[in-house]
């Protein structure tokens, strides 16, 4: 009887595999079949709910900027770009300046991070300074003038935060050969010394990561850092592929993306793009401080997603992007060579085919 059941299960499994292959091929050729296929299997259900939750949070943030100041950040950055254009076209931004000023005055009343408000203050005041009289602008000019710049903004109180000319004297003293040396030396390290990582070094790495570019300066991510051994031991086992070295990882960061920064589905991938840009800066900043790291892939597997959401207390719109294990490297630990593809495979100019 058991043999018959095993054979029956095997037959059913092969049949389902065959049907799946047919549907995948059909979906690859026809969008309607693809939509129906994923509606049936539900593989993207969590992402879909996350995007809708993000849209809902974004909508609520328009009334309460303390939820999220993404609209203000996006539009202030749009104004920055208008101010630095050559030639500068004035007036510009007439189709979004009213909502920008509205978001700005709400943020000033409800309270947001002081440096962010100071940035918005300086950019909007520069916009008003260069914009000639216009019937749409004049009522807004009075509202902008009525907001006082935050005092004693750390690191920003003595200079304007509107577009500026870079000073060549501020350029770092590092050439390409040294940077390439850093990229080659940084490897995915899985073996660490049993030493606690000073938090100020981690904060410095996140500070460097924050300068990574993001779409319209929205910075839709957060570094959730764990250095308590008990918490690290629980967290590091959630992703796949860490069982061989997880027992001696001293610290780990989970980079979490927040869909609440976007009102449209078209931007749903930006948390992964912008978060990954920040992660690369983060690991380089760790490396130059003597700390090694290992980027750990986070798979979209529903049981693991739920465990991570429960562990971190994530809101529905928040998604794990990647984990980064880090610490002082054990000099006796091997690292993988992970030979890279040749430049000819990675770089093509214009329409080159070879």
PyMOL commands that set and color helices and strands:
alter all, ss='L'
color gray80, all
select helices_A, chain A and resi 2-29+31-41+45-61+70-84+97-110+114-130+138-145+168-170+176-185+199-209+215-217+229-235+246-248+259-261+265-267+270-288+302-312+343-346
alter helices_A, ss='H'
color red, helices_A
select strands_A, chain A and resi 221-226+251-258+292-297+318-327
alter strands_A, ss='S'
color yellow, strands_A
deselect
rebuild
show_as cartoon
